[in-house]
Amino acid sequence: MPKPSPSQMNNGANLGYESELFKAADKLRGNMEPSDYKHVALGLIFLKHISDRFEVRRQELMAEFPDDVEILEERDEYAAENVFWVPQSARWSHLQANAKQPTIGKLIDGAMLAIEKENASLKGVLPEEYARPALNAVMLGELIDLISNIALGEQRDSAKDVLGRVYEYFLGQFAGSEGKRGGEFYTPRSVVRVLVEMLQPYQGRVYDPCCGSGGMFVQSEKFVEDHQGRLGDIAIYGQESNYTTWRLCKMNLAVRGIDSDIRWNSEGSFHKNELPDLRANFILANPPFNISDWGGDRLREDGRWKFGIPPVGNANYAWLQHIWHHLAPTGTAGVVLANGSMSSQQSGEGEIRKAMIEGDAIDCMIALPGQLFYSTQIPACLWFLAKDKSNGIARDKKLRDRRGEILFIDARKLGYMVDRTRREFSAEDVVQIADTYHHWRECRGGFETHPYEDVPGFCKSASIEEIRGHGYVLTPGRYVGAAAAEEDDVPFEERMAELTAKLGEQFQESARLEDAIRKNLEGLGYEF
C-alpha cells in the first residue's frame, strides 16, 4: 500500500499524539464494547477539559485581583469567558488524587451530577454511570492517569485545541470500531471538509437537522478560524433525535468552546420541527440513507414539500425538501445522500427530482468514491442546493447567474486508502473539488483570473437541456465522460480492497434474501 504524503497525513489531527493516546486508552477497554466504552472515555476527556479551563480562569483572576479572594467565587467572571463553573468535588485534581480508590466510579458520577447542577446548559448531557459494577475501578483509575497528561502545560487556547482534537479523534476511532452503528453519529472528517470548503460558512446561521456528534459545526468554526474570521460571526443550530448522540454533540461543541442551540427530541426533524422559523445561510447534513420507516404517511399535506410529496418508503427526498425549506433567500446547502437518490424513479422520486432541476434548486452534484464511510461500503454522493442561483438577491459581485446549469464532479478516483477498508480525501483532493466549484460558480466571463473549464472524466457544467436529455438523472458519470488519457494506475491492494468490500455487500444481501425465502417456504410447510 502506498504511503500517504505529509499533506495527506495532515488532513486530520496530529495522528502521532492522538493515535498513541487512543491506543493506550483502547488497551484499557478490555472486553467492554466500544459503544459503551466510548461514553466512559469521552466523558472523562470532557471533564478534564472543563476543569482545566476553570483552573486557568481561576489563575487569571488571582493574578488580576491578588487582594480580592471573593472574586474567585464570582460565577459571572467565569461565564463571561464562556467557562463552566466546576465545584470543588468535580475538579480534575480531586479526581486524580483519588484515582486509585475503589470508590472512584462514585466520585466521577458525583462530579458529573455536580457540574450539571451548576450549569443549566449541561443538564442531561453528561454520562453518570461510572459506578456501575461492569466498570472496573482499576481501569477507571488508569484512564484518569492517562487523560491527566492531555494538554499538560499548554497555554489556555492551545490546551482547548489539543483537547478538542483528542475528543474528535476519539469520536472517529470509536465510529470505526462500531462499524454501521458508528456511522450514525459520525461523518468522516474529510467528507465534512469538502462540504465546509465548498460552502465557506464565514458568517450567518449554520444548521444541521440531523447533527450527530456535531462534526459539521466543529469544521465550520475551524474554517472561520483558519480564514482569520471571528468565531462569533456564525450562529450554530441543530437537531438530533438520538439522545445519546445529542449528548456527544453537546460535549463535542463544549470542548471546542462553541456556543450553539442544539435541540433534542425523539420524534426527529420531520415530525417535531424544533426550529420551524429558522432560515439558515448554510445547511450541512448527512442524513441516514434510505430510511423507510420515517412516518411519511402522517405528513402528506406538509408545507415543506415544495417539489412533490416524498414517498413513504424512502426519506431521501423528504430530507432534501426539509433542508430546502430551511434555507434563507440566499442560502446554500450541502447534503450527503445514497447514490440511488441521483437516479431513482420509484414512487415519484423521479418527478420530484425533475421539479427540483426545473426549479433551479440544484447547484452541484458530486459522486464520491466508495469506502469513505464507517456505516457502509456503498458509495454516496453530495447534493449542493442554492436558494437563489440568479444571484439577484445576494448582489454578490463574485457570483454569477447560474440558472439553467448544474455542475457535475466525478470524484470517485480521488482519495487514498488509510487501511484495507477505509479511504480518505487528501488535503489536495479537498482543494481540487472545492476550487472547481468556486471557479464555476464565481467566474464565467472573460475577466476572470481562474477560469472554469470542463475536464473530461472529472467535471462538466451541464445545461438543463442536456439534463433533460438524460431523463433528469443526476449521476455525474453520465456528463463528465472519460478522461482523455485514462490509465489503470490504481494500486493492486486498493483495487482488491474495493472489490472485496463490494463482494461482501453482495454476499450479505444474498444471505438476507436466502434467509427470507427460507422463512417463507417454512411458512408453507417445507422443511430444511
N, C-alpha and C positions, 0 to 999 in steps of 0.2 A: 504494500500500500504506500503511495507517495506521501512524503511528509508535507504538512501544510506550511506555507510560508509564514514569516513573522506577522505579516498583516492579517493572515488568516487566524493565527493564534490570538491576535489582539482583538478579534471580533467579539469575544466575550470578556469576562472579567480576567483578572490576573490568575490564570489557570494553575500556576505553580502553587501559590499560597492557598487558594480556596480548595483546590483538589486534594492537597495533602491534608488539610483540615477536615474535609469531608471523609476522606479515607479513615482517618483516625476516629471520627465520630461514628462512622458506619460500623467500624470494628466493635465498638461498644454496644451496638444494637443487639448482638447475639441472635436469638431466634425470633425476636419481635418483628412483626410485619412492618414493612416500610410505611404503609398507610397510617399505622399507629405511632411509630417512632418519629415520623415527620413532625407531628404536633409537639412531641416531647422536646426535640432538638430546636425547632423554630421558636417555640415558646420561651425557651431559656435564652436564645440569642436576642429575642425581643426584650426580655427582662434585663439582660446585660446592657443593651443599647440605652433604654430609657434611664436606667440607673447611672450609667456613665454620663449622659447628658445632664442629668440632675446634679451630679457631683461637680461637673465642670462649671455649671451656672452658679453653684454654691460658692466655689472658689473665686469666681469673678466678683460676686457680691462682697465676699470677705476682703478682697483686695481693694475694691472701690469704696467700701464703707467699713474700715477697720474698727471703728469705735461704735458701730451700731449692730449689736448682736441680734436685735429683734427683727431686723430686715431679712435675716436668713430664713425666717418663718413666714414672710410675706408671700403668699402664693401668687399674687399678681405679678411679682417680679420674675417669676418663672414662666407664667402663662404668656407674658408679653414677649418672651423669646421662644414661644412655641415649645416649651419644655414641660413635660408631665411632672406632677407632684408625686414624689416617691416617699412613702412613710419609712421610718427607721427600720422597721421589721422587714421591709421589702427591698432594702438596698443590697446591691450585689455583694458588698463587703461583708454583710451579715450572713448571707447565704454561703459565701465562700469559706468563712470561718467555721461554719457548721456542716460543711460538705461531707465530712466523714461520719456524721451522726446517723444512727438508724432511723431517726425521725425526719430526715431531710425532705422526704416527699411531702409530709405535712407542712413543713416550713415553706416550701415552694408554693403549695396551694394557698397557704395563708398570705403569702406575698402577693399572689395574683389577685386574691379577693380584696386585699387592702388597696391595691392600685386601682382596681375597678371602682371601689367605693369612693376614692378621692378624685377620680377623673371620669366625669359623666360620659365623655365620648368613647371610652373604652368598655363601657358596661356591656357584658355579654360577649366580649371579644376574646378574652384570654383563656387559654386552657387551664383547667383546675382539676386535673385527675392524676396528679403526681404521687398521691398517697395510695393509689390502688395496689393491691397485692402483686399484680403482674409486673410492676416496675421494681426492679432490683435497686435497693438503696445504694449499693456499692457502685453500680453503673451510673446512677444519677450523680453521685459524688465525683466520679471520674470525668463525667461530661461537664460538670461545672468547672473543674480544674482546667479542662481543655478549652472551654469557651472563655475562661478568665484571661487568656492570653490574646484574645482578639482585640485589636486596636490599642493594645497596651502602650502607653506613652505617646500616642498620636495626639495631634492638636485637635481642637473641637470639630472643625469642619471635615478634616481628613478622617477622623475617627468615625464620624457619621457615615462617610462614604465607604470606609472599609467594612463596617457592619452591614451596610446596605448591600454591598457586593456579595458578602458572605451569605446573607439571607437569600438573595436572588439566586446565587449559585446552588445553594442547598435546595431551593424550590425546584430548580431544573433537574438536579440529580434525583430527587425523590420522584419527580414526574417520570423520569426514565425507568426507575425501579418499579413503579406501579403499572407501567405499560398503558393500556387503554384508559384505566381509571385516572392515571396521572395526567393524561391529555385533557381531561375535563377541567382541570384548574390551571393549566399552564400552557401558554403558547410559546413555542421556541423563540429564543431571543432574536435570531437572525431574521425570522419572518416578521416579528414586530418591528425590527429596524427598517425593513423595506417599507412597511406601512407608514411609519413615522417620517422617514426621509422623503417619501413621496408627498405626503400631506403637509409637511412642515408646519406643525401647530405652534407657531410663535406666540400667538395671543388669542384670547377668546375662550369660549366654552368647549371643553372636550368631554365627550360622552361615550360610554360603553354599556349597552343594555344587557350584556352577559359577561361581566368583567372578570370572572375567575379570580385569580390571585393578584390582579392589578398590574400585570406586566406592561400593558399598553400605556398606563398612566406614568409608570416609572420611566419608560423610554421617552414619553412626551416631555416630561420635566427635564430629563437628561438632554434632550435635543435643544430645548430653550437655553439651558445652562451652557452647553457646548458652543452655542452661537452667540454668547455674550448677552443673552436676553435676561429679563428679570422673571424669576420663578413665579412671582405674584401676578404676572400678566395672563396666566391661564387659570381657568377655574375647572375643577375636576368633578364630574358627575358620573355615577354608575349605579347599576342594579345587578343583583345576583340572587338566584333562587336557592342555591345550596348554602345552608347556614354555615357549615364547616369551611367551605371555600370563602364565604364572605368574611369570616374571621381571619383567614390567611391574608386576604386583601387588605383589611383594616390594619393588620400588623405590618404588612409589607410597606404600605404608604407611611405609616407612623415611623418606621425605621428610617425612612428617607426624609422625614420631616415635611411630608406633602399634605397640605390641608385639602380636604375633599368632602363631598357629600355622596356617600355610598349607601344605598338603601338595600335592605334585605326583606323579601317576603317569599313564602314557599310557593306562591302561585305563579311567580315569574312575570316578565315584562309584558307578555301578551294579555294576561288575564287580570293583572293588578299593576297597571302602569303607574309607578310611583311618581313619575315626573311628567305628567301629561302636558304641561305647558312649556316644557323645555324645548328650545330650538337651538341646537348646537352648531358651532362653527366647524367643528371637526368631530367625526364619529369613527372610532376604530373598534372592530368587533371580530371575534372568532366564535360564532355561534355553533352549538353542537350540530353536526351534519345530519341531514335527512331524518329529523325527528318525526315519527309517525303518530305519536300519542300526545300532541300538543294542544288538544282540545279545540281544534279549529271549527268543529260543528257548532260551538257556542258563540262564535264570533263572525257569523256570516254577514251581518249588517254593519260591521265595524268601519268607522270612518277612515281608518288608516289604509284601507285597500284601494288606493287611487288608481292602480293599473289593472285590477282584477282580483276576484276573491281567490285566495290561495287554497289549494286542495287540503282536505282534512288529513290526508295520509302523508303529507310532507310539509315541513315548516320552512323550507329554504326561502320561498318567495314571500312568506309572512315576515321573515327576518328582514329581507331586503326592503319591503314596503314600510315596516315599522321604522327602520333606520331612515328611509327617505322622508317619512312623516316628521321626524325629529330634527331634520336639517334646517338651519337658518336660511334665509333667502340667498345667501352667497356661500352656503356650507358645502363641504365636500366630505366624502366618507370612503373608507377602505374596509372591505369585508372579506373574510376568509370563508369559502364555501366548498362543498364537494364538486368535483369535476362535472358530475351529471347535471348540475344546475345550468351549465352553459348550453346544453343541447336537448334537455328533456322536453318531450311533448305530452307527457302524461297528465291527465286530469286538469287540462287547461293551462299548464305551466308555459307551454309554447306561446299561447296568446298573451299571457302576462308579460313574458319577455319581449314579445313583439311590441306591446304597448309601451314598455319602458324604452325600447330603442327608438320608436317613432316619437316618443315624448322627450327625447334628448336627455334622458336621465342618466345614461351611462357614459362615462368619460374614457375609461381604460379597462382592458381585461388582460390578466397575466396568468399564463399557465406555469405552474410550479413543478419542480421535479419531485419524484417520489422520495420517501424515506426522510422527509423533513420533520414529521410529527411523531410524537410518542404514542398517540392514540390509534394511529392507523398507518399502514404502509401504502395505502391508496393515495395517489397524487391529488392535490387540491388546487384551487385557483383563487385569484384575488379579483374582486369586483371593486371598481372605483366609480363612485357616483358623484355627480355635481348638480347642485340645485339650479345653477344659472350658467350654462355653458356659453351664453352670449357675452358674458362679462358686462352686460348693460347696467346691472345694479351695482356691481363692485367698483366699476370705473378704475380698475387696476391697469395701469399702462403696461405692466409686464405681460398681462394675459391677453389672449386674442379670442376672437369669436370662433368657437369650436363646434358650433351647431352643425349637424349633418355629418359628423365624423366621429369615429371611435378609434383609439389607439390600441393595437394588439401587440403584446410582447410574449414571446415564447422563451421562457427561462428554464425549460426542462433540462438543458445541458449544463446549467451553471451549478456551482456548489462543489463541495469536496466531502469525502467520507471521513467522519471523525472516528468511526469504528465500523464494525462489519454490518451494522444495521441502520446507522443514522447519518444523515447528510446535513450540512450547514452551508449557508451562503458565506463567502468571504467578504471582507470589507470592500474589496474591488467589485465583487458581484453586486452588492447593495448600491454602490455608487453608479455602476453601469445602468442598472434598472431605473433608479431614481432620476438620473440625468437625462435618460432617454425621454422619460415622461415630461420633465420640466422643459426640455428643448422643444418638444412637440407642443406643449401647452402654451409656452411663452413666446416662441419665436417661429414665425412662419413667413414673414415678409422678406424684403431684400435688404433690411437694415441690421439683421441680427449678427451677433458675433459668434454664436454657436448654433448654426442652422440645424434643424432636424432633417434627417434623411432616412428613408426606409432602408433597412438592412435585411437582405434575403436570409431567411432562416431564423431571424431574431425579432424584428419589429416591422409593423406595417400600419400606416394610417389609412383606414378604410372608410369609404363613403357609405351613406345609408343605402344607396343603390346597390353597392357590392354586397352589403349585408342582406338585403332583400333577396338577392340572387342566391344566397346560401341558405335561404329559408329561415332567416333570423337566428341561425346558430352562431354562438359567440366563441367557439373554440379557436384560439389563436393560430393553431397549426394550419387551419383552412386558409388563412390570409397571408401569413408571413412567407409561405413557400419553403423551398430548400435552400441551404447555404450554397453560395457559388462554387466553392471547392470544399466539399464536405469530406472529412477523413475520419475513419474509425479509430480515434485516439483515446477512447475510454479504457482505462486500465482493466486488466482481466479481473482483478479482485473486486472492483466496483461493479462491473457488469454481472459477475456471478452473484454478488450480494443482492443486486436489484432483482435478478431473475429468481433467486431463491425466495426472496420476500413475496414476489408475485405468485410463485407456485404455492407458497404457504397459504396465502389468502385463498387461492382457488381450491386447495385441498380442504381448508376449513369449511368453505361454502359447500363443497361436495359432501363432506361429512354431515353437515347440518341437513342437507337435502335428503341424504340417505336415511338419516335418523327419522325425519318427518315421514318419509314413505313407509319405513318400517312400522312406525306407530299407527299410521292409517291402515295398513294391512292387518296389523294385530287387532285393530278395532273391528275388522271384518271377519275375524276368526282364524286368520292364518297364524301358524306357529313357526318360530325361528329357533 
